[in-house]
Amino acid sequence: VCLCFRDVPSVDIMVWSELPTGAGLGSSAAYAVCLAAALLTVCGAISCPLKEGESTARWTEEEMTLINSWAFQGERVIHGNPSGVDNAVGTWGGALRYQSGKITPLKRVPTLRILLTNTKVPRSTKILVAGVKEKILKFPAIMNPVLDSIDAISQECQSVLEAMPANPSPEYYPMLEELFDINQHHLNVIGVGHPSLDRLCRVTASHGLHSKLTGAGGGGCGITLLRPDTSPQAVEAAKRDLCACGFECWETNIGAPGVTLHSSSSLNAEVLHALSQS
């Protein structure tokens, strides 16, 4: 079905990204969302929301739903049978709840500082999922309560995150740190841990920080929660020790906005340079 209002002009597309590919960070979904938004805008299926003098703008809810649906088709081309979570969070931003195939955006969540670490250990999501299924079939009386506990951790985390914007009390961070630790132990139990991730957790713990895997596990990436008052010295020391393990680290945020149209004047020099090379 063609949703375009006019013919799509001949275009050259240049992609520039800071996300490592194949590390479980949703790089393919980010690509699909940006590509869908750009092509839908170019062919007139959605508006160009950027007004004169604005540096950034976002589309309407209806238009973002269309962007998300096309991005999901792109994810299907790449992955075959994706959950739709990655393209949804790339479109809407913030945080989402995913349960039994249903995706629900969380209304109010804080922006959290994290340290994102790539262990550079390759892994296969399909093999990891198959291993978890095998464990559940082999030890259902043991594994099902563990999965129920992981679900309870997610619900508790959602409650904490939704309470934080209205009451930015420092007491919430120790709760999130405990949930990180418990979740990581549970993920090891179900078989998606890896010695590299255990090492990541030990290194950050030595600096008073708390980490867990993200994505499929079995290597890939981990996230480390940074409190608002975590000192730059502690973060730099942790990054230094993690890099000494052969890992790669970035300081970033979670809970940021989703797909956004930027004016050229709002782009940083590095991005402008990359675009100028096209």
C-alpha positions as a printed NumPy array, in Angstrom:
array([[  0.   ,   0.   ,   0.   ],
       [  1.487,   3.358,  -1.004],
       [  0.763,   6.112,   1.495],
       [  2.693,   8.807,  -0.361],
       [  0.88 ,  11.887,  -1.581],
       [  3.35 ,  12.515,  -4.404],
       [  6.144,  10.717,  -6.177],
       [  9.255,  10.106,  -4.11 ],
       [ 12.125,  12.132,  -5.596],
       [ 15.488,  10.567,  -6.275],
       [ 17.449,  10.869,  -3.033],
       [ 20.862,  10.085,  -1.617],
       [ 20.778,   8.918,   2.007],
       [ 23.765,   9.196,   4.315],
       [ 23.669,   7.503,   7.717],
       [ 25.944,   8.632,  10.538],
       [ 25.791,   6.936,  13.924],
       [ 27.599,   6.708,  17.228],
       [ 25.833,   3.419,  18.064],
       [ 27.957,   0.28 ,  17.644],
       [ 26.232,  -2.301,  15.47 ],
       [ 25.51 ,  -5.844,  16.615],
       [ 25.896,  -4.961,  20.297],
       [ 22.255,  -5.252,  21.346],
       [ 21.663,  -1.491,  21.472],
       [ 18.924,  -1.319,  18.842],
       [ 21.097,   0.264,  16.152],
       [ 19.049,  -1.355,  13.375],
       [ 15.817,   0.017,  14.862],
       [ 17.325,   3.504,  15.201],
       [ 18.278,   3.301,  11.529],
       [ 14.826,   2.055,  10.509],
       [ 13.025,   4.786,  12.48 ],
       [ 15.177,   7.593,  11.053],
       [ 14.874,   6.216,   7.526],
       [ 11.083,   5.849,   7.82 ],
       [ 10.698,   9.388,   9.201],
       [ 12.906,  10.87 ,   6.476],
       [ 11.237,   9.073,   3.572],
       [  7.694,   9.691,   4.843],
       [  8.517,  13.399,   5.192],
       [ 10.117,  13.612,   1.749],
       [  7.146,  11.964,   0.018],
       [  4.587,  14.072,   1.901],
       [  2.918,  11.271,   3.859],
       [  3.691,  13.2  ,   7.059],
       [  4.274,  16.911,   7.625],
       [  7.567,  18.727,   8.008],
       [  7.053,  20.011,  11.564],
       [ 10.122,  22.258,  11.717],
       [  9.141,  25.946,  11.806],
       [ 11.463,  28.793,  10.904],
       [ 13.787,  29.642,  13.776],
       [ 13.295,  26.29 ,  15.543],
       [ 16.249,  23.97 ,  16.095],
       [ 14.232,  20.774,  16.605],
       [ 10.639,  19.591,  16.206],
       [  8.626,  16.388,  16.567],
       [  5.686,  14.991,  14.643],
       [  2.116,  14.477,  15.873],
       [  1.089,  11.271,  17.669],
       [ -0.693,  10.057,  14.523],
       [  2.344,  10.731,  12.349],
       [  4.679,   9.   ,  14.794],
       [  2.384,   5.968,  14.76 ],
       [  2.882,   5.844,  10.981],
       [  6.668,   6.236,  11.361],
       [  6.683,   3.414,  13.902],
       [  4.648,   1.07 ,  11.685],
       [  7.023,   1.514,   8.747],
       [ 10.094,   1.218,  10.996],
       [  8.698,  -2.084,  12.275],
       [  8.524,  -3.343,   8.674],
       [ 12.19 ,  -2.402,   8.315],
       [ 12.994,  -4.358,  11.477],
       [ 11.134,  -7.367,  10.044],
       [ 13.364,  -7.238,   6.969],
       [ 16.466,  -7.208,   9.181],
       [ 15.453,  -9.586,  12.001],
       [ 12.553, -11.675,  10.683],
       [ 10.362, -11.718,  13.804],
       [ 11.196,  -8.722,  16.038],
       [  9.202,  -7.787,  19.144],
       [  8.663,  -4.19 ,  17.989],
       [ 10.12 ,  -2.801,  21.225],
       [ 13.258,  -1.278,  19.708],
       [ 11.523,   0.633,  16.931],
       [  8.775,   1.758,  19.358],
       [ 11.229,   3.233,  21.856],
       [ 13.195,   4.784,  18.97 ],
       [ 10.006,   6.474,  17.778],
       [  8.392,   7.534,  21.058],
       [ 11.472,   7.839,  23.301],
       [ 11.216,   7.813,  27.087],
       [ 10.491,   4.383,  28.537],
       [  8.095,   1.637,  27.475],
       [  6.476,  -1.316,  29.189],
       [  6.457,  -4.515,  27.147],
       [  4.313,  -7.419,  28.36 ],
       [  2.785, -10.292,  26.387],
       [  3.348,  -8.469,  23.121],
       [  1.658,  -5.253,  24.313],
       [  3.742,  -2.055,  24.307],
       [  2.694,   0.788,  26.629],
       [  4.617,   4.098,  26.875],
       [  5.237,   5.206,  30.482],
       [  3.837,   8.694,  30.939],
       [  6.351,  10.298,  33.277],
       [  9.861,   8.99 ,  33.742],
       [ 13.063,  10.773,  34.725],
       [ 16.113,  11.015,  32.505],
       [ 18.718,   8.74 ,  34.087],
       [ 22.475,   9.054,  33.699],
       [ 24.159,   5.798,  32.808],
       [ 27.516,   4.437,  31.8  ],
       [ 27.069,   2.183,  28.782],
       [ 29.752,  -0.463,  28.336],
       [ 30.313,  -2.71 ,  25.33 ],
       [ 32.174,  -5.877,  26.347],
       [ 32.788,  -6.539,  22.622],
       [ 31.903, -10.196,  23.232],
       [ 29.738, -11.378,  20.3  ],
       [ 26.598, -13.351,  21.052],
       [ 23.641, -14.92 ,  19.289],
       [ 20.205, -13.867,  20.564],
       [ 18.618, -16.958,  18.99 ],
       [ 21.013, -19.323,  20.805],
       [ 20.526, -17.513,  24.127],
       [ 16.725, -17.609,  23.821],
       [ 16.847, -21.306,  22.945],
       [ 19.002, -21.954,  26.034],
       [ 16.509, -20.197,  28.313],
       [ 13.598, -22.179,  26.811],
       [ 15.508, -25.419,  27.36 ],
       [ 16.116, -24.534,  31.03 ],
       [ 12.433, -23.724,  31.561],
       [ 11.378, -27.063,  30.061],
       [ 13.972, -28.938,  32.107],
       [ 13.36 , -27.209,  35.471],
       [  9.917, -25.549,  35.29 ],
       [  9.371, -25.535,  39.08 ],
       [ 12.672, -23.663,  39.51 ],
       [ 12.716, -21.404,  36.463],
       [  9.114, -20.139,  36.431],
       [  9.412, -18.516,  39.894],
       [ 12.644, -16.848,  38.728],
       [ 10.822, -15.422,  35.698],
       [  7.97 , -14.287,  37.972],
       [ 10.537, -12.531,  40.142],
       [ 12.063, -10.795,  37.097],
       [  8.551,  -9.605,  36.199],
       [  8.108,  -8.277,  39.746],
       [ 11.449,  -6.439,  39.483],
       [ 10.243,  -4.762,  36.276],
       [  6.977,  -3.691,  37.914],
       [  8.781,  -2.346,  40.982],
       [ 11.212,  -0.464,  38.744],
       [  8.282,   1.051,  36.817],
       [  6.698,   2.236,  40.08 ],
       [  9.958,   3.854,  41.188],
       [ 10.568,   5.555,  37.819],
       [  7.028,   6.957,  37.685],
       [  7.31 ,   8.274,  41.254],
       [ 10.629,  10.057,  40.665],
       [  9.556,  13.102,  38.559],
       [  6.979,  14.269,  41.142],
       [  9.294,  13.603,  44.081],
       [ 12.984,  13.753,  43.092],
       [ 14.153,  12.247,  46.372],
       [ 17.663,  10.729,  46.505],
       [ 16.21 ,   7.67 ,  48.258],
       [ 15.029,   6.281,  44.907],
       [ 18.542,   5.671,  43.596],
       [ 19.503,   3.051,  46.227],
       [ 16.251,   1.246,  45.347],
       [ 17.118,   1.243,  41.641],
       [ 20.629,   0.04 ,  42.444],
       [ 19.259,  -2.883,  44.448],
       [ 16.885,  -3.751,  41.618],
       [ 19.834,  -3.676,  39.182],
       [ 21.766,  -6.116,  41.383],
       [ 18.86 ,  -8.524,  41.937],
       [ 17.961,  -8.474,  38.245],
       [ 21.538,  -9.225,  37.2  ],
       [ 21.697, -12.239,  39.536],
       [ 18.403, -13.542,  38.148],
       [ 19.627, -13.132,  34.565],
       [ 22.684, -15.208,  35.445],
       [ 20.375, -17.886,  36.872],
       [ 18.353, -18.179,  33.654],
       [ 21.559, -18.513,  31.639],
       [ 22.071, -15.228,  29.795],
       [ 25.061, -14.021,  31.794],
       [ 28.692, -14.15 ,  30.721],
       [ 32.09 , -13.892,  32.51 ],
       [ 32.697, -10.556,  30.74 ],
       [ 29.49 ,  -9.158,  32.247],
       [ 30.419, -10.521,  35.685],
       [ 33.742,  -8.725,  35.347],
       [ 31.989,  -5.514,  34.32 ],
       [ 29.808,  -5.707,  37.458],
       [ 32.826,  -6.371,  39.716],
       [ 34.807,  -3.471,  38.261],
       [ 31.982,  -0.958,  38.669],
       [ 31.138,  -2.304,  42.152],
       [ 34.717,  -1.53 ,  43.202],
       [ 33.852,   2.121,  42.505],
       [ 30.531,   1.957,  44.375],
       [ 28.469,   1.645,  41.184],
       [ 25.797,  -0.893,  40.184],
       [ 25.482,  -2.571,  36.776],
       [ 23.443,  -5.107,  34.846],
       [ 23.418,  -6.525,  31.334],
       [ 21.235,  -4.986,  28.656],
       [ 19.929,  -6.605,  25.494],
       [ 20.179, -10.351,  25.007],
       [ 23.126, -10.905,  27.354],
       [ 25.78 , -13.551,  26.744],
       [ 28.263, -10.7  ,  26.26 ],
       [ 27.2  ,  -7.567,  24.435],
       [ 26.553,  -4.526,  26.618],
       [ 25.909,  -3.601,  30.23 ],
       [ 24.554,  -0.436,  31.824],
       [ 25.768,   1.198,  35.03 ],
       [ 23.479,   3.562,  36.93 ],
       [ 25.025,   6.943,  37.805],
       [ 23.43 ,   8.96 ,  40.583],
       [ 23.098,  12.748,  40.108],
       [ 25.778,  13.194,  42.766],
       [ 28.188,  10.541,  41.425],
       [ 31.498,  12.365,  41.186],
       [ 33.202,  12.808,  37.797],
       [ 36.325,  11.301,  39.354],
       [ 34.482,   8.061,  40.216],
       [ 33.029,   7.828,  36.72 ],
       [ 36.412,   8.44 ,  35.073],
       [ 38.089,   5.863,  37.337],
       [ 35.428,   3.278,  36.47 ],
       [ 35.769,   4.034,  32.749],
       [ 39.544,   3.697,  32.967],
       [ 39.32 ,   0.292,  34.653],
       [ 36.653,  -0.927,  32.222],
       [ 38.726,   0.155,  29.221],
       [ 41.679,  -1.696,  30.747],
       [ 39.533,  -4.848,  30.447],
       [ 39.269,  -4.24 ,  26.714],
       [ 35.754,  -2.818,  26.989],
       [ 34.419,   0.405,  25.419],
       [ 32.44 ,   2.964,  27.468],
       [ 30.163,   5.937,  26.895],
       [ 28.387,   8.263,  29.314],
       [ 24.814,   8.796,  28.143],
       [ 21.187,   9.11 ,  29.299],
       [ 18.102,   6.919,  29.125],
       [ 14.603,   8.356,  28.946],
       [ 15.497,  10.786,  26.145],
       [ 13.059,  11.949,  23.413],
       [ 12.435,   9.719,  20.403],
       [ 12.723,  10.51 ,  16.706],
       [ 13.205,  14.246,  16.13 ],
       [ 13.679,  16.502,  13.117],
       [ 16.735,  18.751,  13.504],
       [ 17.67 ,  21.917,  11.662],
       [ 21.215,  21.948,  10.295],
       [ 22.084,  24.776,  12.718],
       [ 21.345,  22.505,  15.704],
       [ 23.781,  19.758,  14.666],
       [ 27.206,  19.544,  16.266],
       [ 30.392,  20.071,  14.256],
       [ 31.214,  16.356,  14.054],
       [ 27.852,  15.483,  12.5  ],
       [ 28.007,  18.43 ,  10.087],
       [ 31.479,  17.314,   9.002],
       [ 30.253,  13.75 ,   8.42 ],
       [ 27.297,  15.02 ,   6.371],
       [ 29.515,  17.342,   4.346],
       [ 31.549,  14.363,   3.175],
       [ 28.547,  12.899,   1.315]])
